[in-house]
Structures are given as structure tokens and as C-alpha cells.
Amino acid sequence: MLCPSRTERPILLVHKTISIFAFLSAPVLIGGFSIFPPSANAQEFSFLGGPLVSSSANSYSWDAGYREGLGRYAAWSFSWVNEGHLPGHHRDGPALQGWGRLPILNDRLELSAGAGPYRYFDTTAAQAGGDYSNTHGWGALWSVRAAWYFDRRWIAQMQLNHAQVFGGRDTTALLFGVGYELDGNDEPGPRQRPISRTTNVTKNEVTAMLGETILNSNGSESAFAESVEYRRGLLRYVDVTASYIHESGHIQSRRDGIAAQLWATRAFFDDHLTLSAGVGPYVAVTQNDDLPQNRTGDGRISGLVSVSASYRLGQHWLIRVTWNRIVTRYDRDTDLIVAGVGFRF
């Protein structure tokens, strides 16, 4: 989405902020939990923003992320990085990083450096035909961070990000923001050993959701969207879902399909709040055939990368917000933001 209108920009910011409530990017989503056992980690959520520079232009950037400790001197993190609106580009995507860290000053101040893969999604000018193109690629994200830990789980942060990508321009951003210890111990400094659990985060849930689908194009065309989801816990921290998605009847975004996803899921605050990230295939049952020729598609199977947050209202009821990135091969990537009410059993 190169140039969303002023009325659309707050929507885009909100739905991408929701997306960072979760923890793992698509390719490493489930692997991260198996490599780093939950009993050895601690959880933090952060949001940062600031100026971004590249070789040809300047813009803004924001970074929202989830971070877990791997002992006193190591950590790993997932973040969603937005690189602003550089001319001819609107690039964002997930990054997974490993960190070396040094707590000092009675663990109040933590200095750390991290690096890892960055999977980006970019909306650019079309090479041939059409007015835009959805470009996907890989790169690396290099970061240094200074964090000050207050008494009541809050964290003040400053971070420098350098995105080095293949087939695109590199960027550097200086970010400032705040974090919160989701599994804090109310003492200064990062918690190294959070409480593990012996039962699945999820049993069975059915949720109906309504929202909006936004085409990743120059005009950011939007339309009404609906979804119905069945979710079941497979393991303590792993869920599986089956869902039906309806992307309304707008000429630019009509698509209906079914999706199956695996999710990494965590629960906080006595299991009232759950955060999860999922990945899986999305199969279009029907799709609009009245699109320009370059957007009619080369197949009906796309990728679905999602993050979700739910709040449990009691034994049976919950509310859920989910952000989905539908990743296509035919320049019809969309952001699907839905919210609704679910029933647990």
C-alpha cells in the first residue's frame, strides 16, 4: 500500500499493532517453541517508533515485538517491522532474532545486540502492466538495544535497526518506545525463569468474526469481511484451526476460501489473555474473475500468516481480535482484520 489516505492510515497502524501481540514469524513459528523450551524463557512485549533513513530518502519506522530470555546473557525475539513510506515502496514484515545481552546496574539496564532473518512484503511500482506489484523477499535485521527496567514491569527502550535485504534498498532506523513484562516478577530486570504449565492453553473454541479486508495496492481498497473459526489445542503451546473466510464483494478484493493453520499460543494473567501466531495454506473456493488481466492469478492456493489475541470472559465466552496477511503470487495480497465473540468448550 504505497499511499493510503489519511482516513486509512490509522486503520493500518491499528491492525499492524494488533499483529505484534504475537510472537513468531511464519517459517519459524512452531520451531521456535521446540528449540527454546518454555521453562527457560521470560516474556516481554514492546512497541517502538522513530525516524528511518535510506540511501535515497527518509521516512519513519515502527517495530513491535515479543521477546523471551534464554538465561541471563541471551534472548530471542520476534518483531514485526514497518519501514514507512519510502518513494515507490511500502515494506514491512516479520523478523526473528537471537540476542546477546548484558544486564548492569543491578539489572536495571540491559545492553544487547541481535541479528536474524527478515521476511519482507513490499508494495512497489509494477515492472510491466498494472500500477503496482506485491514483492516478497528475504533479508537480515541487525539491531542494538538499550533497555531500562522499572519496578512495575515497565521498560523504556532505545533501539537501532538496520535492515539489509536482497533485491531492495537497505534502511536504518533509530527507535524509541516502551515495553511491558507479560510474565514479570515485579522486580527490576528481565525475568529468566517464568512459570511453566502442565495443561494445554486451548481446549476447543468456535469464534465468529467481522471486520475489513484491505488490498495491498496503491489505493488500499477495502471491503467488508467475515470469518468463522474452529480452534483446538494440540499441545500445551500449539493450536490448530480450520476457518472459512469471506472477503466481501468489492471488485478488487472478492475472495472466499478455507484455511488451516498451526499456531504457537501463550496465556498470561491467569489464562485470561492469550496471544498466538499462526501459519498455513489458504485455498480460494471462489474469487473474482473481473480483475485486470495481470491480477487474475496463477493459482488458488495462497499463504496465510496470522496473529491473534483473545480475552477470556469466563469459563465459556471470549472475545478475539485477529490480523491476517494473505500472501499471494498474483499481486492480490491483503490484510484481513477481524474481531468477534467465541465460545469455549
N, C-alpha and C positions, 0 to 999 in steps of 0.2 A: 504494500500500500504506500505509494510514493507521496501522495498529497491528500491526506484525509482532511475533510472540512473541520472547522472549529468545533462544530457540534459533535463530530465523530471522535475527535481526539480524546476527550475524557472517557468515552466508552472503551477505546482501545487501551488506554492506560489502566483502567479498572480491570478489564478482563485479563490482561497480561500480569497484573499484580496478583490476581487470584491464582494464576497459573503457578506462581512460585511458592505457594503454600506447600507444594510437594517437593519430593527430594531427588528423583533420579531421572536422567535422560533416557530417551527411547532405547538405544542399543545396550545400555548397561543397567537398565532398570532393575531387573531381578538379580543380576550378578553382583551388584554392589552389596546386597544384603547377605549373600552367601560368603563373599570374600571377607567382609567385615562383620563379625557376629554382633548382634545387638547388645550382648552383655558387656562389650568392651567400648561402647560408644556413648556420647552425650550429644544432645540436640540443641541447635540454635537456628533461629530464623532471622534474616536481616533484609533490609531494603536500603539501597544507596543510589545516589544520583549525582551528576556533575557534568562538567564540560568534556567534550571529545574532540580530538584533532586527528587529521589525516594529512597525507601529503598534498592534497589539493583543496581541502575545505574543512570547516569546523562545524560542529553540531553539538548535540547533547547525548548523554548515555544514562541508562539506569541498569541496575543489577539487583536482582532479588534472589536469595539463596537459602539453602538448607545446609547445615554443617554438623559433622559429628567428630568427636575426638577419638583418636586411636592410642590413647595413653597421653602422657604429659607432653611429649615433644612431637607428636604427629597428629594429623587430622585429614579428613577428606570432605569434599563439599560438592553439591550440585547447585548450579545457578542458571537462571535464565537471563541472558544478556541482550539488551536492546541498544543498538548503535545509532539511534536517532535517524535524522533525515538528511543524509548527505545527498548532494545533487545526483539524481539518477539512481539512487539506491535507498532502500529501507530494509536493513539487515538486522535479524535477531536470531536467537536460538539457544539451545542448552549447552552447558559446558560442565564437565566432570573434572575435578582437580584433586591431586594429592598435595598435602601441605606439610612442611616442616615448621615448627613453631617453638618460640622461646618465651615462657612466662617469666616476668621480672617484677620487681617492686611488690613483693608479697602476692604475686599472681594477679595484681590489678591490671597490669599492662602486658599484652601479648603481642609480640612481633612475629610475623610469619611470612613465608613465601610459598607460592603454589604454582602448579602447571598441570595442564591436561588437555584432552581433546575438546574441540568446539565444533558442533554441528550447526551450520548456519542455514537460514532461509532468507533469501533476498528477493525483493521485487525490483526489477530493472527494466530498462527500455528493451523492447523486442529487437532481436537481431534481424528477423525477416518476417514481415507481416504482423498485423496486430499492433497494439500500442504498449504492451508490457509483456514481461516474461517472469515466471516464478523459477528462480535459480536456487539449487541446493548444492551444498559443498561442505568440505571439511577444513579445519584449521586447528590452531593451538591457541590457548589462552594462558598468558603468563601474568602472574599477579604478585604484588607485595601488599601487606596489610598491617596496620597498627590498630589495636582494639583496647579500649579502656573498659573494665568491668566494674559496674556499680554494685551496691549492696543488694538490690531487689531485682536481680535477673537482667537488668537493662545493660546494654552495651553501646558505647559510642565508637564509631569506626571511621577510618580513612583508608582508602584502597586505591592502588594504581593498577589498571588493567591494560594489557597490550594484546590485541587480537592479531594474530598472524595467520592469514588464510591463503589457501591455494586457489588461484584464479580470481583474486579480488584484491582490493586495496587493504593495507594494514591500518589499524587505528590504535590510538592510545587515549585512555580516559582517566581522569582524576575524580574519584567518587567520595562522597561523604554521606554518612547515614547512621542508622540505629539498628540494633539487634536485640533479640529477646531470647533468653534461655528457656526453651519449652520444657526441658527436664532439669531445671536448675535446682540447686540445693540451698538457695538463699544465702550463699557465701560468695565473697569476691572471687573471681576467676572461673575458668571453664571447668565444668564437671567432667570427670574422667570415667566414672562408672555408674551409669544410670541403672535404674531398676529394670530387670528383665521381666518377661511374662511367661506363663505356662499354658495359656489358652489362646485361641485364635482371636485376632482383633474383630473379625466379622464372622457371623453365622450365615443368615440368609436375609437379603433385603430386596424389596421391589420399590423402585422410585420412578415417578412421572415428573418430567421437567419441561419447562417452556423457556424460550429465550430468543436469541438472534444469531443469524449466520452472516459473516462479513467476508466478502470476496477479497482476496489479496491482489488488488488491482490498483490502477491509478485513481479510480473513483471510489474505491471502498464501498461498492454497492452492498446493501444489506437487505435482509428479509427475515420473516418470522421463521422460527424453528421449534421443533418438538422432539422429545426422545423419551423412550421407556427403557429402563434398565433393570436387569436381574443380576444381583451380586451375591457371590458365595465365597466364604473363606476356605482356602485350600490348606494353608499352613498358618502358623502364628502370624506371620507378617506378609502373607501372599493371598490375594483375592483373585477371582476370575469373574468376568462379567460377560453377559450377552445383551445386546441392546439393538433397538430399532431407532433409526434417525430419519427425520423428515426435515429437509431444508427448504420448505415452502415452495412457492411457485414463481419467484422472481426470475426473469429471463436469464439473469447472469448466474444464478445460484441454485436452480432447481435440481435437487438430487434426493433420492430416498435410498436407504440401504441398511444393511445389518452389519454389526461389528462384534468381534470377540477380542477381549483384551486380558492380559495378565497385569496385575497391579502389585506394587510394593506399597504396603499400608502400615501406618503407625497410629497409635492412640495416645492422647495426652489428657491431663486434668481428669483423672479417674474415668477414663474412657468416654468422656463427653465429646471431646474434639477428636476427629480422625482426619489425617492427611494422607493422600495417596497419589501415586503417579502410575500411569498405565500405557501400554503399547500393544498394538495388534493390527490385524487387517480390517479394512472397511470395504465391503462389497456393495456396489451400487446396484440396486434392484431396478430402479428406473432413474433416468437422468434426461435433462432437457436436450432435445436434438436441434433446437432452433438457435444455437450459438454460432458465432462466426466460425469459419472453417478451421482456423488454427486452434480453436478451443473445444472442438468436438470430442477429442480424447483418443487415446490409443489403447484403452482398456478400462475395465470397470473396477479393478482392484486398486485401492489406494492404501496408504498407511495412515494410522490414527494414533497420534500422540496426545495424551490427556493428563491433566492434573485435577484433583478434586479435593474439596473439603466438606466435611459433614459435621453437624452438631446434633447430638442425640438428646431429644427432649424428654425421654423416659425409657421405659422398658421396650416400647414398640415403635415409637414415632421418631422421625429425624427430619432435618432439613439439609439439603445438599446443594452445593454450587460446583459446577464442572466447566472447565475450559478445555476445548479440543482444538488441536491443529490437524486438519485433514491435509495430508501431503500427497499431491497428485503428480502425474507425469505429463499433464497436458494443460498447464497454466490455469488451473482452477483450484488452487489451494484456498482453503477457507479457515477462518477462526469461528468456531461454534461455541457460544457461551450460553449455558442453560442453568436454571435453578428450579428446585421443586421440593416436593414432600415425599418421604418414603416411609415404608412400613417394615419393621424388623420382626423376624420370627425364627 
